[in-house]
Amino acid sequence: MKTRYLITSFLLAALSAGLISGCSKQLKEDPKASLTPGTYFQTQNDLDAAIAGMYAVLAHDGAWGFTNKMTTYFGADDLTTDPGLNKGNQREFDQLAGASDNPDIGAMWSGPWQTIYNANNIIANYPQVNSTDAQKNESAGQAYFIRGLCYYYLVRTFGQLPLVLSTEAGNHPPRSSVDSIYALIISDLQMAESMLGTAKTQGLPTTYSASAVLADVYLTMAGWPLNDASKYSLASTEAKLVMQSAVYDLSTPYDKVFTTNNCSESIFALEYSVAGNLPNRSFGSTSVPLDEVATDGSSGWDDFYPEINFFKKAPACTRTDLTFYTTLKLRQPDKSFVLTPWNSPTTHAQHPYYKKFRAGLNGDGVNETPTAINTIQPSTNKETIIVRYPQVLLDFAEASAMAGSGPTTESYDAINQVRARAGEPPLVAGLSATDFQDSVVNERAYEFAGEFGMRWFDIVRLQLLPQITTGRDPAENPLTHPVDQTRYLAPIPYSEMVLNPDWKQNDGY
């Protein structure tokens, strides 16, 4: 039987027991507050707590937390950031000019590495735990899954990485090749497939979670920088395993996906809890304009919004209406509200915003009426969905078309499931493989608009950056770096380069 590991319920205990390191700046250092191998891992409860700590690190401000989401992915056209206020560090990446000493780059690097360290601890020590084989294997499967997921995030963001498979990495681990890193990712996810169960449980990966990520891994490997077209077939196979499971579907209305924890299409998500001191700050007021002030005086953060032309090119459908927030509620000095179009010169940013992130659960997020805002909550209990079912369908659609001589009936059916839920007509039949791929990539852009780098990683694997920057609206932050291949990877943080003098910085930095 699976145990539900709510990351928030263990956060404070994990911190005090040394399950999570407070150190976030150096890969070479063994975190001072980490588990002591051979002494801590004795019972299943110990193993459960270690796993909870692993998830907590991943969910905090690094990795899939707030800070990370606001950095390199501004290189994509579905995200841009405010030209003023305190968004300078994020704006550098929006302008393709992020540097290795940018303070925000550290969270992107250290959060996943600390999670990998904790996963390595679990993998090294789970056999000695006094528990059943089934329980131990389930625990180890989660560690393999999370380690593979973290390496997948890191290799796409930074390229060559140290290959660290134990808690004894040494002072100066060398960076390994990208293909070596992908080999580890595949191995870890295959281990997770074999060790995890099939029952869907909120906040926990299943064997299908591993298959879904594997499908995306193979699809990515077919593009830049490996360009291994043989991986399309493998991506198709893994995605089909999830599709045939009948565990997930698109029955949840699009706007409810982002307000419902453990919805029908959630394949893997990180859980949050305000009461547990681990709030989700990626939602709530992050997509609320500064112009909007609630009746209680709380205000939005105005952190990010879509580029103007990305919004203008969105297909006319229900999903677009639910995705974008285009009529702003400008609070007046007398505390009344005036409804104003997004492009009015009276608005602060003159941009549309993301509607789908505004509302949370049980009063979290934005509590509003059509004409007024009552409260704005910057921290919510909303889970962050890392993998949802439309990704599997679109991965399959693209991979199955590119693996053969063009799209099959199954390829069309997969993308049309997503389009039907979005309120779009079926995709026109008879497309070539490349035209069909373009249609799938465009569908992914708007299905996952604003969601954790989904658009950016498509831009990278298909080398679309010159194309998407050509039609950039003059109102956007001006690009301050040439549009070239060096922008596809983020720089290794300066602090890491100092600690590891044998490393070569990524090109262009």
C-alpha positions in Angstrom: 0.0 0.0 0.0 1.2 3.5 -0.9 1.8 6.0 1.8 0.8 9.6 1.0 3.8 11.8 1.6 2.4 15.3 2.1 5.5 17.5 1.7 4.1 20.2 3.8 3.3 18.1 6.8 6.9 17.1 7.1 8.6 20.3 6.2 9.4 21.7 9.6 10.3 18.3 11.0 12.5 17.6 8.1 14.3 20.9 8.6 14.9 20.3 12.3 15.9 16.6 11.8 18.4 17.5 9.1 16.6 16.1 6.1 16.9 19.4 4.2 20.0 21.4 3.9 19.9 25.1 4.4 22.9 25.4 2.1 22.0 26.2 -1.4 25.1 27.7 -3.1 27.6 24.9 -3.5 27.4 21.6 -5.2 30.7 20.5 -3.8 29.8 20.8 -0.2 28.0 18.0 1.6 25.0 19.8 3.1 25.6 20.1 6.8 22.1 19.2 7.8 21.7 16.2 5.5 20.9 12.7 6.7 23.6 10.6 8.2 23.8 7.4 6.2 23.6 4.2 8.1 22.3 5.8 11.2 19.1 7.6 10.3 17.6 5.0 7.9 16.2 2.3 10.2 12.4 2.2 9.9 9.9 2.9 7.2 8.9 6.1 9.0 12.5 7.3 8.6 12.3 6.5 4.9 9.0 8.3 4.6 10.4 11.4 6.3 13.4 11.4 4.0 11.1 11.3 1.0 9.0 14.1 2.4 12.2 16.1 2.8 13.2 15.4 -0.8 9.8 16.7 -2.1 10.0 19.8 0.1 13.4 20.8 -1.3 12.1 20.4 -4.8 9.0 22.4 -4.1 10.7 25.3 -2.3 12.0 28.5 -4.0 14.5 26.5 -6.0 13.6 23.9 -8.7 9.8 24.2 -9.2 9.4 27.0 -6.7 8.7 30.7 -7.3 12.1 32.0 -8.1 13.0 29.5 -10.7 9.8 30.0 -12.7 10.7 33.7 -13.1 14.1 33.4 -14.8 15.2 31.6 -18.0 11.8 30.9 -19.2 11.3 34.6 -20.0 13.3 33.8 -23.1 10.1 32.3 -24.4 7.3 34.3 -26.0 4.6 33.1 -23.5 6.3 35.0 -20.7 7.7 38.5 -20.2 8.2 40.6 -17.1 7.5 44.0 -15.9 9.9 46.6 -17.3 10.3 48.4 -14.0 10.1 47.8 -10.3 12.1 44.9 -8.8 12.2 42.6 -11.9 15.7 43.4 -13.1 17.2 39.9 -12.5 14.3 38.3 -14.4 14.3 40.9 -17.1 17.9 40.0 -18.1 16.7 36.6 -19.3 13.7 38.2 -21.0 16.2 40.2 -23.0 18.4 37.1 -23.7 21.1 38.7 -21.5 21.1 36.6 -18.3 24.6 36.3 -16.8 26.3 33.8 -14.5 26.3 36.3 -11.6 22.5 36.8 -11.9 21.3 36.1 -8.3 18.2 34.2 -9.6 20.3 31.6 -11.4 21.5 30.2 -8.1 18.0 28.9 -7.1 17.6 27.2 -10.5 20.9 25.4 -9.9 20.9 24.6 -6.2 17.3 23.4 -5.6 17.5 20.4 -8.0 21.0 19.5 -6.8 20.0 19.4 -3.2 17.0 17.3 -4.2 19.4 14.9 -6.1 21.6 14.7 -3.0 18.6 13.6 -0.9 17.5 11.2 -3.6 21.0 9.7 -3.6 20.8 9.2 0.1 17.5 7.4 -0.2 18.7 5.1 -3.1 21.9 4.3 -1.2 20.2 3.4 2.1 16.7 2.1 1.4 17.8 -1.6 1.3 18.8 -1.6 5.0 15.4 -0.2 6.2 13.4 -2.6 8.4 10.3 -2.7 6.2 8.6 -4.8 3.5 10.2 -5.1 0.1 7.1 -3.6 -1.4 7.2 -0.5 0.7 11.0 -0.1 0.3 10.7 -0.5 -3.5 7.9 2.1 -3.6 10.1 4.5 -1.7 13.1 3.9 -3.9 11.0 4.3 -7.0 10.0 7.7 -5.9 13.7 8.7 -5.4 14.7 7.4 -8.8 11.8 9.2 -10.4 12.7 12.5 -8.7 16.4 12.2 -9.4 15.6 11.6 -13.1 13.2 14.5 -13.2 15.8 16.8 -11.6 18.5 15.8 -14.0 16.1 16.3 -16.9 15.3 19.8 -15.8 19.1 20.6 -15.2 20.4 19.2 -18.5 17.9 21.2 -20.6 18.7 24.3 -18.6 22.5 24.1 -18.2 23.7 21.4 -20.6 26.7 19.4 -19.4 26.5 18.5 -15.7 28.4 16.6 -13.0 27.2 13.0 -12.9 26.6 12.5 -9.2 25.2 9.2 -8.1 26.1 9.1 -4.4 26.4 11.4 -1.4 30.2 11.5 -1.9 30.6 13.7 -5.0 34.1 15.0 -4.1 35.2 18.5 -4.2 35.4 19.0 -8.0 33.2 16.6 -9.9 33.8 16.9 -13.7 30.9 17.8 -16.0 29.7 14.9 -18.1 28.4 14.9 -21.6 24.8 15.6 -22.4 24.2 12.2 -23.8 25.7 10.6 -20.6 23.2 12.6 -18.5 20.3 11.5 -20.7 21.5 7.9 -20.3 21.2 8.3 -16.5 17.8 10.0 -16.8 16.5 7.1 -18.9 17.9 4.5 -16.5 16.4 6.3 -13.4 13.0 6.6 -15.0 13.0 3.0 -16.2 13.8 2.0 -12.6 10.9 4.1 -11.4 8.6 2.5 -13.9 9.5 -0.9 -12.6 9.2 0.0 -8.9 6.3 2.3 -8.6 2.6 1.3 -8.5 -0.2 2.2 -10.8 -2.8 3.6 -8.3 -3.2 7.4 -8.6 -2.4 9.1 -5.3 -2.3 12.9 -4.9 1.3 14.2 -4.7 3.0 10.9 -5.6 4.4 9.6 -8.9 3.2 6.3 -10.4 4.7 4.0 -13.0 2.7 6.1 -15.5 4.3 9.3 -14.2 7.7 7.8 -15.1 6.4 6.7 -18.5 5.0 10.2 -19.2 8.3 11.9 -18.4 10.2 9.3 -20.4 8.1 10.1 -23.4 9.0 13.7 -23.1 12.7 12.9 -22.5 12.8 10.9 -25.8 11.0 13.6 -27.6 13.5 16.1 -26.4 16.4 13.9 -27.4 15.1 13.8 -30.9 15.7 17.6 -31.1 18.6 19.9 -30.2 21.3 19.3 -29.1 21.3 15.5 -29.6 19.1 15.5 -32.7 18.5 11.7 -32.4 15.5 11.1 -34.6 15.4 7.4 -33.5 14.0 8.6 -30.2 10.6 9.6 -31.8 9.5 5.9 -31.8 10.5 5.4 -28.2 8.6 8.6 -27.2 5.5 7.3 -29.0 5.7 4.0 -27.2 6.1 5.5 -23.7 3.3 8.0 -24.2 1.0 5.2 -25.5 1.5 3.3 -22.2 0.0 6.2 -20.3 -2.8 6.6 -22.8 -3.8 2.9 -22.7 -3.8 3.0 -18.8 -7.2 4.8 -18.8 -6.1 6.4 -15.5 -6.1 10.0 -16.8 -8.5 12.0 -19.1 -9.5 15.5 -20.1 -12.9 15.5 -18.4 -11.8 18.4 -16.1 -12.8 21.7 -17.7 -9.8 23.8 -18.6 -10.3 26.5 -16.0 -10.9 23.9 -13.3 -7.5 22.2 -14.0 -5.8 25.1 -12.2 -8.2 25.3 -9.3 -8.6 21.6 -8.5 -5.9 19.6 -6.8 -5.5 16.0 -8.1 -7.7 16.7 -11.1 -8.4 14.0 -13.7 -5.3 15.0 -15.9 -2.7 15.4 -13.1 0.0 12.8 -13.6 2.4 14.2 -11.2 2.2 17.3 -9.0 3.9 18.9 -6.0 1.7 19.7 -3.0 1.7 22.9 -1.0 0.3 24.1 2.3 0.1 27.6 3.7 -0.5 26.2 7.1 2.6 23.9 6.8 4.8 26.9 6.0 5.3 25.8 2.4 3.0 28.0 0.3 2.8 27.9 -3.4 3.8 31.4 -4.5 3.8 30.6 -8.2 0.0 31.1 -8.2 -2.1 33.5 -6.2 -1.3 37.1 -6.9 1.6 36.6 -9.3 -0.5 37.2 -12.3 -2.6 40.0 -10.9 -1.8 43.5 -12.2 -0.5 46.2 -9.8 -3.5 48.3 -11.0 -5.8 45.9 -9.1 -6.1 46.4 -5.4 -8.6 44.5 -3.4 -11.1 46.1 -1.1 -9.0 44.9 1.9 -6.0 46.7 0.5 -4.1 43.7 -0.7 -2.4 44.0 -4.1 -1.1 41.9 -7.0 2.5 41.3 -7.6 2.5 42.0 -11.4 5.2 39.4 -11.9 4.7 38.1 -15.3 2.4 38.1 -18.3 2.4 36.9 -21.9 4.1 38.8 -24.7 1.6 40.8 -26.7 2.0 39.0 -30.0 1.8 35.6 -28.3 -1.6 36.6 -27.0 -2.7 38.1 -30.3 -1.8 34.9 -32.2 -3.8 32.7 -29.8 -6.6 30.6 -31.5 -10.1 31.8 -31.0 -11.6 29.3 -28.6 -12.8 28.7 -25.1 -9.4 27.8 -23.8 -8.0 31.2 -24.9 -10.9 33.0 -23.1 -10.0 31.0 -20.0 -6.3 31.5 -20.3 -5.9 35.2 -20.7 -7.1 38.1 -18.5 -7.9 41.0 -20.7 -10.2 43.3 -18.8 -8.6 44.8 -15.8 -10.3 46.0 -12.6 -8.6 49.4 -11.9 -9.2 50.4 -8.3 -10.0 54.1 -8.0 -9.1 56.5 -5.1 -12.7 56.1 -3.8 -12.2 52.3 -3.7 -14.5 51.7 -6.6 -13.4 49.8 -9.7 -13.3 50.7 -13.4 -13.2 47.9 -15.9 -10.5 48.7 -18.4 -9.1 46.9 -21.5 -5.6 45.5 -21.1 -4.1 47.9 -23.8 -5.6 51.1 -22.3 -2.9 53.7 -21.7 -4.3 54.0 -18.1 -3.0 50.5 -17.2 0.4 50.0 -15.7 1.8 47.4 -18.1 -0.5 47.5 -21.1 -0.4 43.7 -21.4 -2.9 41.0 -21.0 -2.3 38.7 -18.0 -2.9 35.1 -17.2 -6.4 34.4 -16.0 -5.9 30.6 -15.4 -3.5 31.2 -12.5 -5.6 33.8 -10.6 -7.8 31.5 -8.5 -6.7 29.0 -5.9 -8.6 26.6 -3.6 -10.8 27.4 -0.6 -10.6 31.1 -0.9 -6.9 31.1 -1.9 -5.7 33.2 -4.8 -8.0 35.9 -6.0 -11.5 36.3 -4.5 -13.4 38.4 -7.0 -16.6 39.3 -8.6 -17.0 40.4 -12.3 -16.6 44.0 -11.2 -14.6 44.0 -7.9 -11.8 42.2 -6.1 -12.4 41.3 -2.5 -9.1 39.8 -1.5 -5.8 38.8 -3.1 -3.8 36.0 -1.5 -0.1 35.8 -2.6 0.4 32.3 -1.2 -1.9 29.4 -1.9 -2.4 25.7 -1.2 -2.6 25.0 -4.9 -0.5 22.1 -6.2 1.9 22.7 -9.0 1.2 20.2 -11.8 4.5 19.0 -13.2 3.1 16.6 -15.8 -0.5 16.7 -17.0 -2.2 14.4 -19.5 -2.4 16.8 -22.5 1.4 16.7 -22.5 1.3 12.9 -23.0 -1.3 13.3 -25.8 0.7 15.9 -27.7 4.0 14.1 -27.1 2.4 11.1 -28.7 0.9 13.0 -31.6 4.2 14.6 -32.5 6.4 11.6 -31.9 4.1 9.1 -33.8 4.0 11.4 -36.8 7.7 12.0 -36.9 8.6 8.4 -36.2 7.0 7.3 -39.5 6.0 8.8 -42.8 3.5 11.2 -41.3 0.6 11.5 -38.9 -1.6 8.4 -38.4 -5.2 8.2 -37.4 -4.0 7.9 -33.8 -1.8 11.0 -34.1 -4.8 13.0 -35.2 -7.0 11.6 -32.5 -4.5 12.5 -29.8 -4.2 16.2 -30.8 -7.9 16.4 -31.5 -8.7 15.3 -27.9 -6.8 18.4 -26.7 -8.4 20.6 -29.3 -11.9 19.4 -28.5 -11.5 20.3 -24.8 -10.1 23.7 -25.8 -13.1 24.4 -28.0 -11.2 24.1 -31.3 -12.3 22.2 -34.4 -10.5 19.0 -35.4 -7.1 19.6 -37.1 -7.3 19.5 -40.9 -6.4 16.1 -42.3 -3.7 15.3 -44.8 -0.8 17.2 -43.3 2.8 16.3 -43.9 4.9 15.2 -40.9 6.5 18.5 -40.5 3.3 20.5 -40.9 1.6 18.3 -38.4 4.6 18.8 -36.0 4.2 22.5 -36.4 0.5 22.2 -35.5 1.3 20.1 -32.4 4.0 22.6 -31.2 1.6 25.5 -31.6 -1.1 23.6 -29.7 1.4 22.9 -26.9 2.2 26.6 -26.8 -1.3 27.6 -25.9 -2.4 24.5 -23.9 0.6 25.1 -21.6 0.9 28.9 -21.9 2.8 30.3 -18.9 3.5 26.8 -17.4 7.0 26.1 -16.1 9.1 26.4 -19.2 7.0 24.2 -21.5 7.1 26.7 -24.3 10.8 27.5 -23.7 11.9 23.9 -23.9 10.0 23.5 -27.2 11.7 26.5 -28.5 15.1 25.1 -27.6 14.7 21.6 -28.9 13.4 22.8 -32.2 15.7 25.9 -32.3 12.8 28.3 -32.8 14.3 31.4 -31.1 15.1 33.4 -34.2 11.6 32.7 -35.5 9.8 33.8 -32.4 11.9 36.9 -31.8 11.5 38.2 -35.4 7.9 39.4 -34.8 8.4 40.6 -31.2 6.2 43.6 -30.4 8.1 46.9 -30.0 6.4 47.4 -26.6 8.3 44.4 -25.2 11.6 44.6 -23.3 14.2 45.2 -26.0 16.6 42.4 -26.7 20.1 43.3 -25.6 21.9 40.2 -26.8 22.2 38.7 -30.3 19.7 35.9 -31.0 21.9 32.9 -31.4 22.4 29.3 -30.2 24.3 30.4 -27.0 21.0 31.6 -25.6 19.5 28.0 -25.5 21.4 27.2 -22.3 21.6 29.2 -19.1 25.1 30.0 -17.6 26.5 27.9 -14.8 26.3 30.1 -11.7 29.5 32.1 -11.1 29.9 30.8 -7.6 30.0 27.2 -9.0 32.6 28.2 -11.6 34.8 29.6 -8.9 34.5 26.4 -6.8 35.2 24.2 -9.9 38.0 25.9 -11.8 38.3 23.0 -14.3 34.8 23.6 -15.6 34.3 25.4 -18.9 31.5 28.0 -18.8 28.7 27.5 -21.4 29.4 29.3 -24.6 28.4 33.0 -24.8 28.8 33.7 -21.1 
